[in-house]
Amino acid sequence: MKKSIKILIIIAFVKSCIIEDLIFEDFSDCPEIIRVHFIFDPNPANVAETIDIKEVDRMRLYVFSRDGIFLREYEDTNIADFADIQDFNNNYFIEIKDELPDGLPILLPERYKFVAWGGKDEYYYNTGYQYETSDQLVFEPGVTTIDEVLFRLKVHGNEVTELLPIIFNGEIDTRVQRQNVQRINVPMMQFSNTITVIAKGLISDDEYRLIITDNNCTYDISGSFANERGAEMFDYIADFENGGNGEKTATLNKKRLSADRDVPEIRIFNSANELIFPIDEFPGDVNLVRFIESVYHDVNFDLARNFEIVIDFGEGYPTKTKVTITINGWETVRTQEDDLEIPF
C-alpha cells in the first residue's frame, strides 16, 4: 500500500512539473506586445522624390501565416491625430497585444507575413476586391488565403475627375521572436503615381484638358500586378491651370504604372475637344508607358513614383510641329522632319 502511495505521489509530482513547464513554455515563448512600425523612407535608393507622411491618415495591417492563411486585421483611421508627430517611423505604430479566448497571446513564435496599406479616404480604393460580387471580400480567419486578397480602385462611373489620394503599401515576411516587446518594421512604398504635365507654348486664353485612359485591373495584396479580368476602361481627367511664364499645369494621381502594362494612354485636348497631343506625326506617344520609356531611358517603374512631363510646343504652335519633351530631366525632341528620339 505504501509503495502504491509513493508511486502515485511521484506520478502527481511529474504531472505537476509537466503542467508547470507547459504553462511556462506557453507564455515565455510568446511576445507580450508586438509593435508594427511603418517605415516611409524619404530618400529610398534611386528615387529623388520625398514621401509626404501628411498624405496618410489611415492604415490597415493584415497578418497572414507563413503559408498565406489570413489570421488577423488591424485598422487605424485616426492617424490624423498624429499630424504634428516628429518622427513617424519611430513614434507611430500599431500594437498587437490581443489575446485569444483561452488567454494565450495572438501570435506564437513563428514566421508571419505582415501586409500594410495606407493612405487617405478609402472611398476610391478597395483592399479586398472580390470578382464574384464586385464587392468587399469578407476576411475569414483561418480560411481566407493571401491569393484571394486583391486591390482595385473604386471607380464611380467611367471618369475620375478628382485628385485621388496617394496610396502606400508594404509587406514583410518575418519571425515573431521570444521577447516581451518586439518591433517589426514594414517598409512602405508609394503604390500610386503622380503625373504632372507642364505644357509650354499653348494659346494662353484657351483651355486644355489632360486625359489618361486606363482599365481597372487588379493587383495582389503585396502590390504586384495580378490580372485584367473584368477591367473596365475609364478616364483620369485633370484640367490645365495657368501658371507662371505662360505655362499650363495639370496633375493627377493614378494607380501604379508597370513596364508590362500597355493599356494606359495619354492625351491632351483643347476647349474645342481637338486632340493636340500626341501630335499626328507621333501617334505612338499615346501609350503612356512606352512614351515615358522613349524619353526617360533609365526609368524603373518599381522605384519611380512621380513623373514630371514638360511638353514644349514651341513658338510656332499650332502651325509648326516641333515638340520638346522632358521627363524627370530626360529630354527628347520630336520634329515633323525626323521621327527619331534625340536624347540629350
N, C-alpha and C positions, 0 to 999 in steps of 0.2 A: 504494500500500500504506500509506504513511504517512498519507494522507488518510483511509483507512478506519479506521485505528487511532485517529486523532483523533476520528472520528465515534463510534466505539464508546466511547471514553473519555467523551465528552460525554453520550451516552445513559446510560451507567452512572452518571455523576455526577447526572444529572437524576432517575433512578430512586431513587438513594440519598436524594436530597432529598425526593422524594415519600414514600418509606417513613418517613423520619425525621419528616416533617410529619404523616403519618397516626398514627404512634406517639405523637407529642407531642399531637396533637389528641385521640386516644382518652383519654388519662389526664388531660390538663388540663381537659377538658370535664366530667369526672365527679367528683363529690364523693368523697373517700376514706371519709368517715363521715357517715351521716345519723342524727341523734338525734331520735327522735319522743317528744315530751312529751305528757302527757295533763292537760289543764287543767280542774280542778274548781273552778269559781267558787263560793265560799261564799255570795256575795250577788249572784246574777245579777239582771238587771233585772226588776222587778216580782215578784220571788219572795222571800218572807221566810225560807224555810227554809234551813238550812245543810246542805250535803252532808258527811257524815262519812267521811273518807278511810279510816277503820278498817273500813268496810264492803267494802273492795276488797282481795282477796288474790291476784287473778289478772287477767291482761289478755291479750286476743287482738287482734292487729293484722293486718289484711288490706290488701294493696296491689293495686290494680287499675290497668290502663292508663286513659288518658283516655277510651277507648271502652268501658270497663267490662269488660275481659278480666282475669280473675284471674291474678296473677303470683306473689305470694309470701304466706306466712302466718308470723307470728312469735307465739310464745306464751311467757308468763312466769307460772308458778304459784308463784313464791317471793316475792311482794310482801310477805308477812307478815314477811319478814326485815327490811323497812324500816319496821316498826311505829313506831319512835321517830324517823323522819325528820322534820325540822323544816319543810321546805318541799317538799312532794311535787311541786308543779307544776314546780319548777326542778331538783330533785335526783334525781327518778326519770325514767328514760326507757328506751325500747327502742332499741338501737343496730343500725343496718343497715350492715354492712360486709362482708357475704358477697361472694364472687367467683364468677363463673361458671367452668365448666371451662376456658375459654380465657384466664382470668386477668383479664378485664375486670370492672369493678365491676358490681353487680347492676342499678343504676338509672342509665340515661343521662339527661342533661338533657332533661326533657320534663315534661308535666303528668301527674299521677297522682291517683287517689282513694285516700285513706287512711281506712280504716274501723276503728273500735275498739269492742270490747265488754269490759266488766269487771264484776266482782262477786265473789261467793263461791259455791263449791260448784255446779258445773255439773250436778249430779245432777238439777236441776229445770229446766234450760233447754237449748235446742239452737240454736246459731247457724248451723246448716247443714241445716235440715229439708228432707226430700225427700218429696214427696207419694207417688210411686210405691212407695216401700219403707217409708214412715213411719219412716225411719231417718236417720242422719247422711249428708249429701251428701259425696261424695268430691271434694275440690277438685283440679282438674287444671290446672296452669299452662298458659296459652295456650289453654285450652279452655273452662273454666267461666266463665260470664258473671255479672255482678253481679245480674242479674234472677233468676237461679236460686237465689241465696242467700237463704234465708228464716229468720226467727226464730220459734220456737214453744216454749211451755212443755212440759216433760216431765211430764205428769200421770200418776201411778202409781195407777190406779184412777179413781174418779169423785169423789174428795174430796182436798182439800189441807188437812190439819189442822195442819201445822207452819207457823211463821212463815218465809215464803220469804225468801231473801237479796235485798237490794236489787240491782237491775241498772242498769248505766250504759252508755250508748252515745254515740258521737261520730263525726263524719265531716268531712273537709276535702278540697277539691279544690285542689291547689296544684302549683307547679312545682318540680322539683328543680333547684337552681342550680349554677353552676360555681364551687364553693368547696370548700376542704379539709374543713371541718366545717360541716354545715348543720343548723340546728334547725328542726323542724316541730312546731307546736302543734296538737293535736287537741282542740277544745272538747268536754268531756264533760257530758252531762246525765243526770239520773236517769230511766231508762226506766220503772220501776215506780212505782206509787202506794202510799203508806202511808195506810191508812184507820184512824183511831182513833175509836171511838164511845164516848162517855161518857153513860151513862144515869142519870137522876136520878128519884127518886120511886118506884122499884120496890120490891117487897116484899123486905126485907133478907135474909130467910133462904131465899129461893127462888133457883134457879139459872137462868141465861139463856144463850142462845147466839146469836151473830151468824153469819148465813149470807149470802154474796154468791154468787149463781149467775151463771155466765158460760159462754161457749163458747171453745174453744181455737183461736181464729183465728190467722192468721199475719201477720207483719209483714216488710217487706223489711229488708235488712241495715242501712239507714240509720235504721230505727226507725219508718217510716211504715206505716200500716195497709195490708195487702195484700189479703186476702180471707178469707172464712169457709168456704172449701172444706174439707169433711171435718172441720168443727169440732164435736167432741162437747161436750155440756154437762157441766159439773162444778161442784162447790161448794167455795168457800173457807170454812172454818169456824174460828171462834175463840170460846172460852168467855169469858164476862164474869168478871172478877175484882173482888172487893170493894176499893174504895179508901176514901179519907177522905171525911168529910162525907156518908156514905150514898150515895156514887156507886159505880157499877159501870163498869168499863172493859174494852173488847175492842179488840185491834189486829191487823190483818193487812196483808200486802203483796200486791198483785195487779198484773198487767200493766197497762200504761198505759191510763187512761180516754181516750176520744175523743168529741168532740161529735157525730160522725157514726155512733156506735155506740149502738143502743138495747137491746142484749142484757143487760148486767149488771143484776141485780135484787138488792135488799137486803131482808132480813127478819130479825126478831128473834123468837125463840121462848122460852117459859118451860120449866120442867122437865117439864110435862105435854104438851109439844110443841104448845102452843097459840100461835097467831100473835098477838103483842101489838103488832107494828109491821110494816108500816103499819097504822094503826087503820082500822076498817071504813069510816069516813066519808071517808077519803082514800086509796083504793086506788091512785091514780096515783103515790103516793110510792114504790111498789115499784121503779120504774125508777130506778136509781142515778144515771145521768147527768142525767135530767130533774129528779130530786129535788134534786140539787146545784144545778142551774141555777135552780130555782124559789126557792131561798133565797139562794145566793151569786151575785148578779146579774152581777157583773163577772168571773166565773170565766173563766180562759183555760187550757184543759186542756193546751195546748202548753207552758205555763210552770209552772203549779201542780203540785206533786208530792205534797204532804202535805195531807190533809184531816182536820180535827178536827171531828167531828159531835157536838154536845151535844143530847141529847133529854131534855127535862124533862117528865115525865108529870104533874107537879103533885101536890098533896097529896091529891087525891081518887081517885088511881088505886087499884083498876082500875074503879071505878064511874063516875067523872067523866071525860068525854072532852074534855080540853083539853091540847094538847101545844105546848110552846115549843121551837123548833128553832133552833140556832145552828151555822153552818158557817163556820169561819175568820173569825169576827167578825160575819158577817151573820146577822140574826135574823128569824124568821117565827113567827107564832102560828097554830096550827091549832085551830079550835074546832068543837064539834058544831053550833053555830048558823050558822056562817059558814065556807064552804069557800074563802074567798079568802086569799091570802097577804097578810100585813101587814108589809112590810119596815120596819125602823127605821133 
